Amino acid sequence: MNADATVNDVLRELNIGEDAWTLIFVNGRHARPDTRLAEGDTVALFPPIGGG
């Protein structure tokens, strides 16, 4: 990844579609797909879940 990479860039690189996640966290904080990443950041994705 380049120095200007965003969460969205990582998702595209890993071929993870928008239907595979509902929440994004970067370093334990809520983030958006356009959040810029720094060296060593941790990205966590939470998938949609169903229940009732």
N, CA, C and O of each residue as an XYZ file, in Angstrom:
208
protein
N       0.831     -1.184      0.000
C       0.000      0.000      0.000
C       0.874      1.245      0.000
O       2.004      1.238      0.490
N       0.331      2.296     -0.553
C       1.084      3.548     -0.603
C       0.824      4.390      0.651
O       0.006      4.022      1.494
N       1.512      5.499      0.765
C       1.432      6.348      1.952
C       0.064      7.013      2.099
O      -0.295      7.434      3.199
N      -0.700      7.116      1.022
C      -2.018      7.742      1.074
C      -3.146      6.719      1.117
O      -4.284      7.049      0.781
N      -2.861      5.503      1.516
C      -3.854      4.431      1.493
C      -4.997      4.707      2.463
O      -4.809      5.263      3.545
N      -6.181      4.300      2.035
C      -7.374      4.405      2.879
C      -7.891      2.997      3.190
O      -7.423      2.011      2.621
N      -8.837      2.925      4.080
C      -9.484      1.643      4.372
C     -10.068      1.068      3.082
O      -9.950     -0.130      2.823
N     -10.689      1.912      2.286
C     -11.285      1.463      1.031
C     -10.243      0.826      0.110
O     -10.534     -0.169     -0.554
N      -9.041      1.383      0.066
C      -7.961      0.806     -0.740
C      -7.633     -0.606     -0.275
O      -7.432     -1.505     -1.091
N      -7.581     -0.795      1.025
C      -7.286     -2.121      1.594
C      -8.410     -3.090      1.254
O      -8.152     -4.229      0.864
N      -9.651     -2.647      1.398
C     -10.788     -3.515      1.082
C     -10.754     -3.948     -0.372
O     -11.012     -5.113     -0.677
N     -10.437     -3.021     -1.279
C     -10.334     -3.359     -2.699
C      -9.183     -4.334     -2.946
O      -9.330     -5.303     -3.690
N      -8.041     -4.068     -2.318
C      -6.865     -4.933     -2.494
C      -7.155     -6.365     -2.048
O      -6.668     -7.322     -2.651
N      -7.950     -6.504     -0.989
C      -8.284     -7.828     -0.461
C      -9.568     -8.396     -1.057
O     -10.020     -9.474     -0.671
N     -10.155     -7.649     -2.015
C     -11.379     -8.078     -2.682
C     -12.513     -8.333     -1.683
O     -13.203     -9.349     -1.765
N     -12.697     -7.412     -0.752
C     -13.765     -7.494      0.249
C     -14.848     -6.499     -0.154
O     -14.626     -5.288     -0.132
N     -16.011     -7.009     -0.517
C     -17.112     -6.169     -0.967
C     -17.829     -5.483      0.180
O     -17.679     -5.865      1.341
N     -18.614     -4.460     -0.160
C     -19.350     -3.700      0.851
C     -20.376     -4.537      1.594
O     -20.762     -4.190      2.710
N     -20.824     -5.630      0.998
C     -21.812     -6.477      1.664
C     -21.184     -7.382      2.722
O     -21.907     -8.087      3.427
N     -19.862     -7.381      2.848
C     -19.166     -8.256      3.798
C     -18.941     -7.627      5.166
O     -18.494     -8.304      6.091
N     -19.248     -6.328      5.305
C     -19.012     -5.662      6.590
C     -20.090     -4.614      6.857
O     -20.703     -4.081      5.932
N     -20.306     -4.334      8.137
C     -21.234     -3.264      8.514
C     -20.528     -2.196      9.333
O     -20.933     -1.033      9.319
N     -19.482     -2.576     10.044
C     -18.708     -1.633     10.853
C     -17.231     -1.783     10.554
O     -16.740     -2.883     10.301
N     -16.532     -0.661     10.586
C     -15.083     -0.643     10.401
C     -14.474      0.050     11.614
O     -14.962      1.085     12.068
N     -13.405     -0.536     12.123
C     -12.637      0.091     13.195
C     -11.171      0.148     12.777
O     -10.647     -0.805     12.201
N     -10.520      1.256     13.066
C      -9.083      1.393     12.861
C      -8.483      1.703     14.221
O      -8.810      2.715     14.842
N      -7.606      0.828     14.674
C      -6.975      0.963     15.990
C      -8.014      1.097     17.104
O      -7.835      1.868     18.047
N      -9.108      0.330     16.981
C     -10.127      0.303     18.020
C     -11.110      1.454     17.993
O     -11.945      1.564     18.891
N     -11.037      2.317     16.990
C     -11.965      3.457     16.881
C     -12.781      3.343     15.605
O     -12.282      2.942     14.554
N     -14.058      3.708     15.729
C     -14.946      3.651     14.567
C     -14.345      4.454     13.418
O     -13.838      5.557     13.621
N     -14.405      3.893     12.208
C     -13.809      4.540     11.033
C     -14.746      4.418      9.846
O     -15.722      3.669      9.873
N     -14.426      5.168      8.809
C     -15.173      5.122      7.558
C     -14.264      4.579      6.465
O     -13.046      4.531      6.636
N     -14.852      4.169      5.337
C     -14.019      3.641      4.250
C     -12.981      4.640      3.729
O     -11.950      4.228      3.200
N     -13.234      5.938      3.869
C     -12.278      6.933      3.370
C     -11.234      7.338      4.418
O     -10.461      8.269      4.191
N     -11.207      6.649      5.558
C     -10.209      6.927      6.596
C      -8.813      6.603      6.080
O      -8.569      5.506      5.578
N      -7.904      7.553      6.205
C      -6.511      7.343      5.795
C      -5.797      6.478      6.837
O      -6.040      6.597      8.038
N      -4.924      5.616      6.356
C      -4.199      4.701      7.222
C      -2.744      5.118      7.355
O      -2.161      5.706      6.444
N      -2.172      4.803      8.506
C      -0.755      5.041      8.760
C      -0.068      3.691      8.947
O      -0.720      2.679      9.203
N       1.227      3.691      8.819
C       2.024      2.475      9.026
C       1.689      1.876     10.387
O       1.723      2.571     11.402
N       1.366      0.586     10.406
C       1.108     -0.120     11.657
C      -0.329     -0.072     12.141
O      -0.640     -0.679     13.167
N      -1.230      0.634     11.436
C      -2.636      0.672     11.836
C      -3.249     -0.716     11.742
O      -2.857     -1.530     10.905
N      -4.211     -0.970     12.610
C      -4.958     -2.226     12.599
C      -6.388     -1.944     12.148
O      -7.064     -1.081     12.707
N      -6.840     -2.674     11.138
C      -8.189     -2.506     10.613
C      -9.003     -3.727     11.008
O      -8.581     -4.863     10.793
N     -10.184     -3.483     11.594
C     -11.092     -4.566     11.966
C     -12.431     -4.333     11.278
O     -12.949     -3.217     11.256
N     -12.982     -5.402     10.718
C     -14.279     -5.354     10.056
C     -15.252     -6.240     10.801
O     -14.902     -7.344     11.218
N     -16.478     -5.757     10.968
C     -17.513     -6.549     11.601
C     -18.574     -6.850     10.571
O     -19.135     -5.933      9.970
N     -18.862     -8.135     10.354
C     -19.814     -8.531      9.317
C     -21.249     -8.282      9.771
O     -21.525     -8.162     10.964
N     -22.155     -8.206      8.800
C     -23.580     -8.119      9.166
C     -24.004     -9.431      9.816
O     -23.561    -10.508      9.418
N     -24.848     -9.323     10.800
C     -25.341    -10.536     11.454
C     -26.853    -10.495     11.472
O     -27.462     -9.426     11.436
N     -27.435    -11.643     11.526
C     -28.890    -11.747     11.582
C     -29.291    -12.464     12.856
O     -28.478    -13.117     13.510
N     -30.481    -12.334     13.170
C     -30.973    -13.009     14.365
C     -32.393    -12.583     14.626
O     -33.039    -11.910     13.823
N     -32.830    -12.987     15.732
C     -34.197    -12.591     16.006
C     -34.698    -13.072     17.302
O     -35.845    -12.805     17.658
